[in-house]
Amino acid sequence: MATNASGHETIDQVAGKAHEAVDRAAGTAGKAEEYAREQASHAEERVREVAVHGRQRADDALERVSSYVRENPLMSIGIAFVTGALYSSLKRRR
C-alpha cells in the first residue's frame, strides 16, 4: 500500500503542477487578448481619423475645381477637351 499512496501523491503533485501551468497560460492569454483588443481599437480610431481627413481634402479639392470652372468656363472646356483627346490617343496605342 505504501507504493500506492506514493503513486497517488505523485499523481496529485503532477496534477497540481498541470493546473498551475494551465492557470498561468490562461492569465497570459487573457492579457494578450486585452492587448490585441486595445491595439485594434487604436487602429480603428486612427483609420476613422484618416478617413475623415481624406474626405475633407477631397471636398476641398472638389470645391477648388468647381470654383475654377465657374470662374473660367472656356478654359475649363479647353482643358477637358485636350485631356480627353490625350487620353483617347493613349488608349488607342494599347
N, C-alpha and C positions, 0 to 999 in steps of 0.2 A: 503494500500500500504506500510505502514511502515514495516509491518511484512514481506512482500515480499522482500523489499530491504534488510532488515536484514538477511533474509534467503539466499539471493544471496551473501551477504558479507561473511557469514559463509561458504557457499559452496566454494567461492573464496579462503578463508583462508585455508580450508581443502585441496583444490586442490593445492594451493601453497606449503603447508607442504608436500603433497604427492610427488610433483615434486622435492622438496629439498631432500627428502628421497631417491627417485629413482636416483637422480644425485650422492648422496653420495655413494649409493650401486654400481653404475656403476664405480665410481672412485676407490672404494675398489676392485672391481672385476678386473679392469684393472691392478692395482698394483699386485694383486695375480697372474694374468696371466703372467705378466712380470717376477715375481719372479720364477714361475714354469718353464718358458722358460729358464731362466738363469741357474737354477739348472739342468734341463735336458741337457743343453749344456755342463755344467761342468761334468756331469756324463758321457756323450758320449765321451768327451775328455779323461777322466780317463780310460774308457773301452778301447779306442784305444791304450793308452799308455801301459796298462796291456797286451793287445793282442800282441803288438809289442815286449814287453819284453818276453812274453811267447814263441813266435815264435823264438826269439833269443836264449832262453835257450834250446828249442827243437833242433834247428840247431846245437848248441854247443854239446849237448849230442849225436846227430847223428854223428857228426864229431869225437868225442872221441871213440864211439863204432866202427866206420869204421876204425879208426886208429888202435885200439886194434886188430881187426880182421885181418888187413893187417900184423901187426907185429907178431901175434900169431895165425896162421890159424888152427893148430892142436888142440890147447887148445880151440879155439872158436867152432870147430866142436864137441869136447867133451862136452863142456858146453851146446851146443844146444841139443845134444843127451840126456844128463841127464835131462835137463829141459823138453824136450818132453816126456820122459819116466815118469817123476814125474807127469806131467800134465795128461797124459793118465791114470796113476794109480789112481789119484784123481777123474778123470772124471768117471771112471768105478764104483767107490764106490757109486756114487749117483744114 
